[in-house]
Amino acid sequence: MALIVQKYGGTSVGSVERIQEVAKKLLKFKNEGHDLVVVLSAMSGETNRLMTLAKQLNDEPQGRELDVLLSTGEQVAIALLSMTLAQMGVKANSYTGSQVRILTDNTHNKARIMNIDNSRIHADLSAGRIVIVAGFQGCDEDGNITTLGRGGSDTTAVALAAALKADECQIYTDVDGVYTTDPRVVPEARRLDQITFEEMLEMASLGAKILQIRSVEFASKYNVPLRVLSAFTEGGGTLIAAEDPTMEQALISGIAFNRDEAKVTILGVPDHPGIASQILGPIADANIEIDMIIQNTGQDDTADFTFTVHRNDYSKAINILQNTATKLNAREVIGDDKITKISLVGVGMRSHAGIASTMFKTLADEKINICMISTSEIKISVVVDEKYLELGVRALHAAFKLDQEKYV
Amino acid sequence: MALIVQKYGGTSVGSVERIQEVAKKLLKFKNEGHDLVVVLSAMSGETNRLMTLAKQLNDEPQGRELDVLLSTGEQVAIALLSMTLAQMGVKANSYTGSQVRILTDNTHNKARIMNIDNSRIHADLSAGRIVIVAGFQGCDEDGNITTLGRGGSDTTAVALAAALKADECQIYTDVDGVYTTDPRVVPEARRLDQITFEEMLEMASLGAKILQIRSVEFASKYNVPLRVLSAFTEGGGTLIAAEDPTMEQALISGIAFNRDEAKVTILGVPDHPGIASQILGPIADANIEIDMIIQNTGQDDTADFTFTVHRNDYSKAINILQNTATKLNAREVIGDDKITKISLVGVGMRSHAGIASTMFKTLADEKINICMISTSEIKISVVVDEKYLELGVRALHAAFKLDQEKYV
């Protein structure tokens, strides 16, 4: 008997039949004696339908009104699930974000949760009811409806689990867990039973798009055990939790990669203090997000400065950099939008030497040239030509025997 | 400069283009210096779409959850209109029923408004904003979402007008006012400039389906001048207001009729006290609504008892009555589901004799047999064979010269 918060995404409630499947799943958990709080996204397609309507009437809809509009999507879903449960003889109540009172700041469209009133939820659970909460939404202090931004339902679920001190927060999605790498690239990729918050953050931010980064940060901060499972198939999924020193630890948890990167380099800039901000300032002003940054000393007291951006921002970044190059009297601006980033992630590497050299040797054996290297405590990333993506990831997956469970 | 509450129905906001038309209309009123509070229904079709989803999941959805579901319809409409106004440079804020705080009792699906908090609305109006309110909905004391039932947006508008002490409540619909009778039956039917609350109540309940009866009752109770206008064409519509003794008064305001009636008669029941309730009790228990009731003394200390019901309830009523007839030892049960009711309505008839006899003579001249007669202070209703409906209404419309303005 546990208190479990479960979140189902838009695909999981995308049709009458799927809502019925979710209800059956809930009934099973209920019959096992668990207390259940369920967070739902809008039925798939609904948010886009509403957005299309809005855009026909206003190029840039006001944030406040967009939240009034979009929050209806989840509201429809929670009512429908509650009705389905009632039809099956299961007592349930649905609540919008405002009704629970999920209090947020007033940043419309990407509000942050400030506080959750759990009194109504506890009362319903005590009365034997399943509680269904609209994800993605809350209200500010003045009662204005707010939304948390895309994927915010994950955040709602984790925040509720934290507020209710739930035993586990289960995120049901269309994949059955977190894999050592993308199975479409490496058929031998293995589902991980467990991964730490830190590893998941590195995996997620590097392009393994399973969970909202923010919800993982939130879960980590409040130490809420988070489990990713499939809404459509059976299985234990992957548990994302705090590092447990008593537990055996995998050396490498997974290999993430990102196909959307491009790199730009400004060569021969005068090597003096403040040069980095002179180069990156105009980039940031143009709202271009930067990922890896590398600065090398070049020839004759000059430096070479390289960073990666999203591929969509490539031409914009090159243009800005050419202006900067003229101002700074730099030698040249070059770039490449046919690159990819491959990252090894694992808390085990903290206590283990030799990971980096194995990684570089593996790539070298495949004749893959490394353009950039960046490391953190639990991750090593390399940038290579995009044509080597599959070859590189497969080679590394095999070299670190990720198809087998292997502990440090 | 006035404070006006305007209500637009589902057809008026049924598409992106129509929402834009409403916004233009509002801009015009705003530019004339009026303060505006706008009440919207859900886009036409939306409520049915949601209802269909619900019915697929539950034959009889819980009232509470149905309200959570259906209230999203208006919420979408108010956000879209607010965005449209913003695109035109007009400041506006939208509010759900809960957000305004339209407090209702907790009778889900047909809640009654208890109180309206007008502080946010006044603050917005003072700040020069148009206030847009979701019709048809409110919340109970515990914050549960409630709805007022079909057509409830009219009630919301009138209740807001009363709470705000608005100068006028304008109901925009797909007809351009209240007519002396249905123009499809009598092409000479004339739009009334003005009609009293009482007359409108008689007209509405008799089948002229323009306004919700409840909203007219509400307007009458709080003396809110109510105007029915077309959302699609220009024109002053019809003002529904309290009777004004200083004003010229039409003799007859209009002719209402109802095609959906059936009559049932139980003949030869023992004429003793309590007989009416013995007959009507089982009918009421079966949730059959009764309209006209007539009791005549029959032969040999027995009575004949006739009443009308909705045509859909005809067979059910006959069956119940046959049981009753056996119990009461009555002679016979007969009925007719091919009847229609025609009613003359007008406050002028209170002070004028001879209306009834003119009515009966007009029908007799057309060889129309009258099956039942029922009268009230401001109305005379007759039941005739349904084949005489058009003939009867046209003859009466001509006899009372309703195609011309005529005052007592």
Interface residues (C-beta under 8 A of the other chain):
Chain A: V16 I19 Q20 L50 L53 A54 Q56 L57 N58 D59 P61 Q62 R64 E65 L66 V68 L69 S71 T72 Q75 V76 I78 A79 L80 S82 M83 T84 A86 Q87 N93 S94 T96 S98 Q99 G143 N144 I145
Chain B: V16 I19 Q20 L50 L53 A54 Q56 L57 N58 D59 P61 Q62 R64 E65 L66 V68 L69 S71 T72 Q75 V76 I78 A79 L80 S82 M83 T84 A86 Q87 N93 S94 T96 S98 Q99 G143 N144 I145
